Amino acid sequence: MSGCNAERKAWIAVIVGASLIALASARPNAGGWNDGSRLATVESLVDRHSLTIDDSIFVKVASVDTSPYDSDIMRDPRRPRALLGTLDKLWIDGHWYSDKSPVPALLMALLYQLLQSLTGLRAAVHPQIFCYLMTLLSSGVAYVVAVAAVFDMATTLRLPLRLRLGVAASFGLATLALVYTRYVNNHMLLLGVTAALLACHVRLAEAKPARIGMLLLLGTLGGFAYSIDLGVGPPLWLGSLLLTVWRTRSAKALVVVLLAALPWLAVHHGVNYAIGGTIKPANAVPEYLAWPHSPFKDNLTGQWRHADAGHFANYALQLLVGKRGFLGHNLPLLLIFPAAIVLWRRKGPHLPEVVFCLAVGGCVWLVYAVGSTNYAGACVSIRWFVPLIGLGYFVVMALLREVPVAAVDFGILTVGGVTLMATAWPEGPWRLHLLPAYWPIVGVTLTVWAGYRWRVGWTRARDHWTPAAALP
């Protein structure tokens, strides 16, 4: 009974802790073009019953002459504090549309409609309340779901309770998840969906036979992920289908998962076609971004723009370990490299899930390495890769299950990650400059880690990295 009480208290601590962080993190304003564009669609759908954003308060204050972060509009005392004009928009048939995926905006509009029905809230009248609540109900909820999903995966892997809590805290405080919770963005939303999807797959590996409810949930989450971001979503969805087939060996299970995903795909492509008359993303049509002063007409993601193979290889490497590198901004994920080797050699019970995580992460990395050159724009690290944090943490947890002594390495990297994210959290994800203390913090963390490994001994450490006998 005491064990059950401890489990219950741990779950309460995780949910309450993540919720408090989400409440404190959400900002009462639009931080950049990115969230301004999404909020413009939400406002327009409810207040004007239209997908066009011509009359949105987030479009009317836009300046096309300067950066959104230092324009005269931003310094104008008459401008409502919550507003920041967006240039993330498409010009189609004489109207402005958001260039963001439509399904998340449709769901947020349902929440805004409910709030408006209950309280009379209108974005144009109370923009600060509108921005805060939309951030909390999208990125904030996704953050809580992601932290809970990580804790659930650690529980399924049967890690010790203290280590489970440590992993959940590390995920929530030592990675970019903390920073991207501050504003509305698809990347944080997709991280929550990705973590939940992976948690279902981990449970599916333990369930024999697979339950229909679990398969429906897998399909729903996979389809939703597809509709959020077409850079990460399709590889994630396809990988999820393949993993489901591998685990169930059942054509019936595949059909159930596909049917559950179909409505999300249909809504995404249907709305996208209604807006842009194309099956591919409307923001991938150059003509829609060719309006005067558009900052994107010569910088369109999704096309090969590298000068040569050497430039491509350097850019691909920089996305991971450069001054804006994804791994350097999520320091605990550096354990993925030894984890991949150890877990492949051990052939543990969750190796298919590990392969799924590494394959999807590698595919997404290559997609953006090939199709971009701008390092994801004005943001902390590479925003496109934020949903991959959940995949990386599962690989690390699988390592901790097989090699308990790696918890010390994980702790060192987590301390460095918490310190780094503490410098990024106040301003949030949308920024033009690098984190001021990035290199000193990363340098000290890696030095301490290397010093610990040197003291322990690399060879001796490898010999001691043996599975815990008590773990199944």
N, C-alpha and C positions, 0 to 999 in steps of 0.2 A: 504493500500500500504506500509506503514511503517513497518507493521508486515512482509510482504513478503520480504522487503529489509533486515530486520534483520535476517530472516531465511537464505536468500541467503548468507549474510555476514558470518553467523555462519558456514554454510557448507564450504565456502571458507577457513575460518580460520582453521577448522578441517582438511581439506585435505592438505592445505599448511603446517600447523604445523606438521602433521604426516609425510609428505614427507621430510621436513627439518630434522626431527629426524632420519628418515631412511637414508638419505644421509650422515649425520654425524656419524651414528652408524656403517655402513658397513665397514668391515676391508679388507685391500688389501692382505690378506694371509689366509692360512688354520690354524685354531686355534687348531685343534685336529684331532684324527683319524676319528671322525664322519664326519666332512665336507670334509676332505681329500678323504675319500672313495667315496663320492658322486661326488666330482669334478673330480676324476679319471675316473669315468664312462662317465661323460659329455665330457671330453677331448678325451677319446678313441672313443666314438661314432662318433664324428665329424672328428677328425684328422686321425683315423685309421679304421673307419667304423666297429667297433667291440665292443661287450660288454665285452670282456676280457680286463683287466687293467694291463697286464703284463708289458707293456712298458710305462705306465703312469709316468709322472714326480713325481706324488704324491706317487707312489709305490717304485720307484727306490731309494728314500732317506730314506726309512723306516729302523728302527733299531728294531730287535726282542729281544734285550738283556736288554733294559732299558725302563723306562717310556717315553712316547712321549713328556713329558713336560720338561724333564731335561736331555735328552740324549746328547751324544757327538755330534751327528749330528746337534742338535739345536744350539750348541755353535760353530760349524764350520763356520769360516768367509767366506768360499768359497760357502756355501749353500745359494741359493737365499732366500731372506728374506720372500718371499711369501710361501715357501714350507715347509710342515711338513709331513713326511711319515705317511702312514696309515697302521694299522694292522687290520682294520675292513674289512676283506676280506675272501673269500671262495676259497678253493683249489678243483677244479672240473675238472676231466679228464685232468690233466696236465696244467691247466691254472688258473690264478687268476681272481676272479670276486668280485665286491663289494657285501657286505652283506646287502645293503640297498634296499628298495623297488624300482623297476625299473621305474615306471611311472613318478615320479617327475624328474628323470634323463633324460628321453626321452623328456620331455617338456623343460627342461633347455638346452638340446642339440639343440633343434630347435632354441632357442634364441641365443645360441653360434654360430650356423651356420649362422644365420642372421647377427650377428655382424661381423663374419669373412667375409661374402660376401661383407659387406659394408665398412669395415675398414682394412681387412687383418689380424685381430688379431689372434694370435696363442698362446695358453697357454704356450707352452715350451719356447717361445721367450719373452713374456711379462706376466709372471705369476702373478705379482701384479695387473695389470689391469684386467686380467682374473678373479682373485679371487674377486676383488672389484665389478665388474659388475655382476658376477653371484650371489653374496650375495645380491646386491641391487635389482636385478631382481627376486629373489626368496623370501628371508626372508624380504627384504625391502618392496616389493610390498604387501606381505601378511600382514605386519604390518599396512600399510596404509589402506588396505581393512578391516582389523579387527577393527581399530579405527573408520572408517567410518560406519561400520556395527553396532557398539555399539551406535554411535550417531543416526543412523537411527532407531534402536530399541527404544531408548529413545524418539525420535520424535513420533513414532507410539504409544507409551504409553502415549503421551501427557504430558510429564514432562515439567515444566517451562524451558524456553530457557537457563537461567543461569545454572540451574541444569543439563541440557543436556550437556552443554559444560564442566561442572565440572566432570560429569561421564566419558565423553570421555577422558578428561585429566587424570583422575585417572587411567583409564584402560591403557593408553599409557605410564604413568610415574611411577605408583605406583605398578606395577606388573612385573612378569618375562618376559612379552612381550617385554619390553624395552631391556632387557639383551640378549634375544635370537635373537634379530634382528641383532646382530653383525656378525654372521657367517651363512653359509649355513646349514640348518638343517630342517628335516621333521616336527619337532614339531612346529616351527613357521609357516611353510607353512600350516599345518593342523589347527592351530589356526585361520588363515585368512579364510580358507574354512569353518570351524565350525561356526565362527561368522556370515559369510555371509549366511550360511544355516539357522541358527536360525533367522536371520533378515527376511528371506523369510517366515519362519513359522509364525512369529509374524504378518507379513502383510497378510498371508493367513487367519489368524484368523479374520481379519477385512474385508476380501473380500468375498462377496456372490453374485453370485457363484464364485468358483475358476476359474481363467483364465488359459488357456492352456499354455501360456508363463510362468506363475509362476510355474506350475506343471513341465514343462520341466526343468526349472532352479533348482527346488528342486531335481529332479532326477539326474541331471548332477552334482550338488554339492555333493549329497549323494554318488554317485558312485565314484567321485574323492576322497572324504574323505576315502572311503573304500580302495582305491588303495594306499593311502599314508602311512598308518600305520595299520597293522593288529591287534594291541592291542586296539587301540581307534576306528579305522574306522568301523569295523563290528558292534559293539554295537551302534555307532552313526547312521549308515545307517539303521539298523533295527528299532531303535527308531524313526527315521525320517519317515519311512514307516508307522509305527503304528500311529504316530501323524497325518500324512496326512489322513489316513483312518478315524481316529476319527473326524477330522475337516470337511472332505468333505462328509463322509458317501456314497462314490461313488466308485464302482468297476472300472469304467472308469478312474477315477483319479489315482487309484492305478496302473493300467496298463500303463498309460502314464509315471508315475514316474519310474516304473520298466524298461520300454523300454529306457528311457533317461539314466538310470544308467548302463544298460547292456554293452555298449561299454567299459566303464572304467573297469568293472570287467573282461571282456574278454581279454583286453590288459594286465592287471595285471597278470592274471593267465596264459595267453598264453606265455608271456615273461618269467615269473617265471618257467614255465614248460620247456621252451626251454633251460634255463640255468641249472636248477637242476634236471629235470626229475621228478618233484613232484608237486602236487597241493598245498600242504602246503608250507609255506615260506621256501626258500632254506636255510636261516640261522637258521632254526630249525632242520636241519639234522646234527647230531653230527659228522658224517664222514667228512663233508665238513669243519669242524673247528678243525680237529684233526691233522693239519700239525705241524711240529716241532716248538717248542717255542710259540705255539698259546696261547694267554692269555684267550681264551674262551672255550677251550675243557672241562674244569671242572667247568665252570661258565655260563652255557647256560640258557638264559631266556626262560620261557615257561614250566618249569618242577618244580614239587614239591620238594623242598630241605630243608624244615623246619624240625627241629629235632622233634618237637611235636606241639600240639595245642597251648600251651602257647607261644612258640617262634613265631608261626604264628600271634597270636593276638597282641603280642608286636610289631612285625615288621609292621603289618597293621596299628597300631596306630602311629608308628614312621613316616610312610610315610606321615601322615597328620600333626602331631604336634610335631615331634621330632626336633632334631637339624638341620635336613635337610628337615623338614616338609613342605609340599606344602602350607598349610594355613599360616604358619608363614612367608613364603616368599611372600605371596600375602595378606597382612593384611586386605584390605577391604572385602575379601571374608569371614572373620569371621562373618559377618552379615548374612551369609547363615543360620545359626542355628536359630536365632530368626525369620528370614524371613520365613523359612519352616513352623514354627508353626503358625505364624500370617496369612500367605497366605492360609494355609489349612483351618483355621477357617473361614476366610473371604469368601472363595469360589468365588474369583474374576473372571473376564472374561478371564484371561490368565492363570488360574490354570492348564489346560492341558499342556501348554508350560513349566510351572514351574515343574510339575511332570516329564516331558520329561527330563529336565535339571538335576534334582536330580537323576533320575533313571539311565540315561546314565553315569553321573559322578560316582555314586555308583558302577555301573557294572564295569567300567574301573578300579576303585580303587581296587575292589576285584580281577579282572583278574591279575593285577600286584602284589597284595599282595600274591596271591596263587602261581604265577609262577616266582617269583624273590626273591633274597635275597641280592642284591648288591646295593640297593638304587639308581639305574639308573647309576651307575658308576661315573666317574670323571666329575661332572657338578654341577652347582648351583641348589640346591634343587632337585626335581624329574622331570627330563625333560619329561618323558612320560606324565605327567599331564598338560603340558603347554596348549594343546588345550582345556582343561576344563575351562580355565579362562573365555572365552566368555560365557559359560553356566552359570558359577557362577555369572557373572556380570548381566545377565538377571534376575536372581532370586533377586539380590540386587535391580535392577531397579524396579522390580515389587513391592518390599517392599517400595521403595521410593514413588511409585505412590499411594500405599494404605496408607502409613504412612509418610507424608511429614516431620514430626519432626525428623525422623531417619536420615535426611540429616546431622545433627550435628554429630551423631555417625560416619557416613560415612566420614565426613570431617576429624575427628580425626584420623581414621584409614588410610585415604589417605595420610595425612601428614607423618605419620610413614612409610608408604610404599614408598613414594617418597624418604625419607631419606635413607631407606634401599637399594633401587635400585641404588641410587647415589653411594653407596660403591661397588656395584656389576658391574655396567656398564663399568668402565674402563678396566677391565680384560676380561669381557665377560663371556659366560656360561661355557666354558671348564676350569675347575680348579680342583686341587687335595685337596685344603683346604677349610674350611668353611669361610664364610664372617667374617672378623675380628670383626666387631661391631654388629654381629647379635643379640646376647642376650641382650646387653645394649639397642639397639634401640627397639627391641620387648618389653623388659621389661618396658621401659619408656612409650611406646605407650599404652600398656595395662593398666599401672598404671593411665595414664591420662584419658583413656576411663572409667575405673572403677571409678575414682574420679568424673568425670562428671555425670556418672549414679548415684553415691551415692548422689551427690548434688541435682540432679533433683528428685531422688527418684524412685526406681524401680516400686513400685506400682502405683504411680502417673503417671509415664511415660507410663506405660501400658494403663492406663485409657485415656491418651491423644493421644495414637496411634490409632486414628480413621481416616477413609477415608476422603479425601478432598471432600467436598460436590460438588465442581465445576467439579470434574473429572467424566467422564462417567464410 
